[in-house]
Amino acid sequence: SAGSGALKLFARSIASSFLILVGISLVLAHGRQIRWRAFWKRWRWIAAAALLITIATYFATPGAFIYFGILHHIAVASLIGLVFLRLPWPVIALSIAALWFIGQTVALPAFDTRWLAWTGLYDIPPRSNDFVPLLPWFAAVLAGIIIGKIVVKKRDTLGDIDASKPLKPLIFIGRHSLIYYLVHQPVLIALVYGMSLV
């Protein structure tokens, strides 16, 4: 089952890697100074894509539509993450511990609606095909910010890496990751559906 065992661990590791990369990207793009125009341009695309997924899944799977999936989380986390960019890493590390603890221990039935479950403070959340609540997952974004702060110190060294031909396809995907993410979902669903018919 995808909801337990190795598959569950695999799914969580993928989600964690996405969110860690969000934190790293925030530092690389805005660590020295927040470039508001670039930030809002990127944020609008992510928010629009998240809304598109909500609408599409509402009609495709109304009983388990995606109301706060990975893209919704990235949109909210990108905004909140700006607050942590100027903080020293020990403060961020303490925040990670606190958010993780709250996310794992606090369960309030009043937060069981779709309007509030996204916070992570729910007892039993509404069904969804992709659910990545703010707590405790925002801790992964903060971990990425710490990693990003370390990477920025080595940025000149990273800048010397040769973008050779074997790396260019990966660089292209990285620069167009949102489109790649949106396209790969229906492709995978179609493949799985086709395999189920066979």
N, C-alpha and C positions, 0 to 999 in steps of 0.2 A: 504494500500500500504506500502511496506517495505521502501519506500523513503520518507515517511511522517508520522506524528503523533507518536503514542506510539512505533511502530515498529522501526522508525528511531531513536528515543531516546534510545531504547533498544540496537540497533546495535552500536550506538556511545558509549554507556556506556561499552559495551563489548570491543570495540577497545581501549577505554581509559584505561580500566583495564589491557589489555595486555601490553600497552606501559608504564604504571606506574610500572608494574612488571619488565619491562626491566630496568628501572632506578634503582629500588631497587636491582635487581640482579647484576648490574654493581658495585654498592657500596659494596655489600656483597662479591663479588668475587674479586674485584680489588681496593677496597677503601683504603686499607693500602699500597698496592704495586700492580702495574699492572703485572699480571702473563701472559706474552705475549704468551707463548706456549699454555696455556689453552685457552686464548682469541682467537687466530687465529684458533685453532682447532674447537671451537664452531662457530666462524664466518663463516668459510668455509662451514660448514653444513647448516647454515641458508641461505647463499648466493646461495648455490647449490639448496636448496629446492625452493627458490624464482625463480631461473632460470627455474627449472623444471615446476613450476606452470605457468610461462609465456609461455613456449613452449607448454604445454598441453592445456592451454586455447586459445592459438593462433589457434590451429587446431580445438578445440571444438567450440569456439565462436569467430571467427576472427574479427567480428565487434565490440566486446567489451572485448577483451582479457585483462588479468591482467598485466599491465606493471609496476605498482607501488602499490602493495597491502600491506597488513600488514607485511608480511615477508620481502619484499623489504625495507619497512620503518625501521623494526627492524635492518636489516643489516646496513643501513646507520646511523641510530640513535646510534647504538652501537659504531661505530667509532667516531662520533662527541661527544657522551656522555663522552668519555674518557677525553676530554678537560675540562669538567666541574667538574670532580671528586675532584680536589684539591681546587676548589673555595669555599669560604664561602657561606652559604645558602642565606644571603641577596642578594648577587650578582646573584645567580641562580634565586631567586625570581624575581628580576628586569628583568632578561633575559626572564623569562616566560611571564611577562607582555608585554615586547617589542615584542616577537615573536608572541604572541597571537594577539596583536594589528595589526602588519604588516600582519599576515595571514588573518585577517578579513577585512582589509581596502585596501590593495594593489591588484589591478587587472589589469594586463598588457596583452593585446591581443597578444603581441609578444611571450608570454609564453604559448600559447594555444596548442603547439605541444607536442607529447608524450616525446620528448627529454628534454623539459623544464617544463612541467606541474607538474611534481613530486615535484618541489620546493614549490608549493602552491601559486605562484604569478600569476597564470593564470586568464584569464577573463572567458572563457568557456573551460573546459578541454575536451579532447577526451573521448568517452564513455569507461567505464571499469566495469567489474562485481565486482571489489573490488579496491577501490582507497583510499589510505591513504597518502596524500601529506605531505611533510616535515613540512610545515607551514599550519595550526597552531598546528598540532598534536605532533610535537617534544616537545611542552610545557608539554605534559603529561609525557614524559620520564624525563624531568627535575624535574617535581613534584615528580616522583618516586625517583630521586636521593636525593632530600631533605628528603623524608620519609626514604630512606635508611640510610642517615646520622644519623637520629634519632634512627633507629632500631639498628645500629651498636653499639651505646652507651649502648644498652640493650642486646647485643649479648650473654653475659654470662648467663643472665636470660633465653633467648630463647634456649640456649644450654641445659638447664636443663629440657626442655619439654620432657616428655616420649613419644616416638614414639610407642604407643600401637597398638595392632592389628587392631582396627577400622580405624586408620589413615594410615596404611601401604598401602592400595590401592591408596590413594591420594598421598602419598609420591612417589610411583612407577610412577604414571602418571606425577607428577612434575619433576621427574628425566628424563623422556622420553617424555617431552611435545611436542617436534617437531614432533616425530613419531605419537603421539596421534593426533596432529593437522592435519597432512597430511592424516591420515586414516579416521578421522571423516568426512572430507569434502565429499568424494565420497559416504560414507555410508548415510549421510544426504540427498545428492542429489538423491540417489537411493530410499530412503524412500519417499521423497516428490514426486518423479516421480511416484512411485507406488501408492501413495494416489491419485494423479491426475487422474490416470487411473480408479481408483475405483469411 
